[in-house]
Amino acid sequence: MNIDFNPNPGENQEEHEALRRFFELYREGRFYECHDVLEALWLDMGARRRTFYQGLLQCAVARHHAEKGNLHGARILHRDGTAKLELYRPEFMGVDLEGFLKDLKDHLPEISA
């Protein structure tokens, strides 16, 4: 997986660290744990960033559900998460959303078709 994360200078350090950890866990295939890293953060955000974080979380948990064989749940989360992230393409807060969404599609072909 080749997803670039280059935080923007001047952004919130807590958000940088949470996003860095999110992508570290994502790369390791620890998709459910990704949820724990961002959950508290997105609850405190304004609407624009909250939607971005929700999209990332839903996509990660879609991967988790797919791994566990819950394709119905994975489809719903994939659909909702990618719809949210489409609003921020190609990049937001230093996150390469083109790369992230391509990786998601590559790993969930039975869902993202």
ABEGO torsion letter per residue (X at the ends): XBBBBBBBBGBBAAAAAAAAAAAAAAAAGBAAAAAAAAAAAAAABBAAAAAAAAAAAAAAAAAAAAAAGBAAAAAAAAAAAAAAAAAAOABBGGBBAAAAAAAAAAABAAAAX
